Amino acid sequence: MIGLLRGIILDKQPPRLLIDVQGVGYEVDAPMTTFYDLPATGESVTLYTHLAVREDAHTLYGFLRLSDRELFRNLLRVNGVGARLALGILSGMDSRQFIACVQGDDAGALVRLPGIGKKTAERLIIELRDRLPKAATFDGAVAGSAVPSTAASPVEEAVSALVGLGYRPQEASRMVRAVDATALSPEEIIRQALQATIA
């Protein structure tokens, strides 16, 4: 099991990172809540990781905070929630918001996330209510603040990332068009689009 990676960020294309760990390039999928706080390409980063093994793929998921990885693993234990859906949940709201929704029985906020219907939202609340901490322990980010990506078109990169998180292409385009994307990084466009969705 790969539990932690420390290396240099070679590329950031949400939701995927490429991390150079002593000459070996690891592709890591990460939620947008991790992307917002990543250092610049070329800088060092430490990620807590979860390796998902299936017959057709081995996928590594990375998180800046240990608490986010623990929430991801708790989500995977819920019937009907896979890694892709868990990644979408953690991209749409941070750990504090999610725990507040579960503890407050706020299914309405959860159904605004991609791939979450009313039944799934209710299942998340019922199954995780006693499993999540009353007051979550949040680790500080290991690395520095978010930096604009080097993508040619931040708007196109934002749409692509939202599609990768489970939104339909038309819905992702509509969400991004609702944001004033002038001079914003792809990460900031995605953050504003997601915040408008759950507001």
MOJOMO-V622508 format. One record per backbone hydrogen bond with DSSP energy under -0.5 kcal/mol. CO is the residue of the C=O (numbers start at 1). NH is the residue of the N-H. Records with the same first field share a line. If there is no record, write none. Layout:
CO: NH  NH
This chain:
1: 3
3: 49
5: 47
7: 45
8: 10  20
9: 42
11: 18
13: 16
15: 30
16: 13
17: 19  28
18: 10  11
19: 21  26
20: 8  22
21: 24
23: 25
24: 21  26
25: 27
26: 19  28
27: 60
28: 17
29: 62
31: 34  35
32: 36
34: 37
35: 38
36: 146
40: 43
43: 9
45: 7
47: 5
48: 63
50: 52  61
51: 53
52: 54  59
57: 54  59
59: 52
60: 29
61: 50
62: 31
63: 48
65: 69
66: 70
67: 71
68: 72
69: 73
70: 74
71: 75
72: 76
73: 77
74: 77
75: 78
78: 81
80: 82
82: 86
83: 87
84: 88
85: 89
86: 90
87: 91
88: 92
89: 93
90: 33
94: 98
95: 99
96: 100
97: 101
98: 102
99: 103
100: 104
101: 106
102: 105
105: 107
106: 109  110
107: 111
109: 112
110: 113
113: 116
115: 117
117: 121
118: 122
119: 123
120: 124
121: 125
122: 126
123: 127
124: 128
125: 129
128: 131  132
136: 138
137: 139
153: 157
154: 158
155: 159
156: 160
157: 161
158: 162
159: 163
160: 164
161: 165
162: 167
163: 166
168: 172
169: 173
170: 174
171: 175
172: 176
173: 177
174: 178
176: 179
179: 181
181: 184
185: 189
186: 190
187: 191
188: 192
189: 193
190: 194
191: 195
192: 196
193: 197
194: 198
195: 199
